[in-house]
């Protein structure tokens, strides 16, 4: 697939990638194939595997963080795991994983999802607790939409943050705005652009301003219960997944490349400022 879609990066996500017994081996396979490799993790086993992943040239880890008090984390767990003692263990494991990244030279960032403004005290506390060397990314909640975006903008204003750069992924809905705090610290606000695949998304029942959560973010590679690799283009439409071999010769592949190239040309031609 690297040649088929001209990809340069692989991102390991989950479930929880640090629980996979071969996560370092998978990282090395991807690196040896010419990819830059990132990971999104809750830090559950990061302390144990980070050394091997670093040796395999893992580039970075985005740690998903909800809260630091055990009671706060326990509140958002499945009822079966809603236990402050277990929550504290997860927090401790996360902190050890973040420290392991620093020890082994792997870049680390903290992902904080902000559903609405009631979460502002939690976000401010986390920003105060984290090391200034840790990149923080505030993520809009796909389920909360505009209320999430408004909350993040309000929090950034309260921190006297100043926007200094905006990044978009050509042919995908990923978008980030970089802000600088008065103390020089950098915070990224990650949000979703309304990007659609011109043919695949055209007749979709979710293709409107309220129901489509993510637009076309990019391709995801899944391993199903039959042992078949599947390529997905939408988190809401798993029925659109295609077996890898079928995807490589499908019109969807050409559609993805065409969208990316067209938008890249358009963005390059747009005046700055």
C-alpha angles and dihedrals in degrees: 000000000000090000093038094057101018091237123176102181140052121196120199113213137154160091084346114314095201088064091062108101092218100043093122091047091050089049091053092048090054094045092048088052089059102262130133105229128214132173139207112211144163087216096244096144101003094118091059099045105030095088092055092042090051090050087053088054100254104182104205147340126222106206116209109222129181104168144332106223107084091228091056094050092044091056092065097045127101108275089250090062099034093125123128091213092056090043091055090051089054091049091050091048090050092052091049090049092052090049090049090056090054091046094051098039098249115145113242135195135178120235114206118183113210112199096178143331094283084077093059096100090052092050094047091049092050091049090052093047099047122088113259086235091064116091111230123206120194108207126202115234111244089209094054102040115175095015088058093049092048091050093052092048090050092049091050090050090051089054090050089240118176122208112236107165142012124208129193132179111233110237094011139081096239112119132168134185118201118217130190121215122214090258091056096257117142124225126185123213108205118199140157127260120209097254121156135180102248097227106019095049097037098092099028117130089224094054099111138091097274111030103047104086103185110007112208105333097164140279124309125200117219133184109215131206092265091059093254123137110232128194115215129194101182135040091210098046109052087161087074092065116118129199108259096248091049092047092054091064098032129110088242091070092054090045092055093049092045093051092048095049094045094050093044089055091047094048092048091053095049114104116249117245 
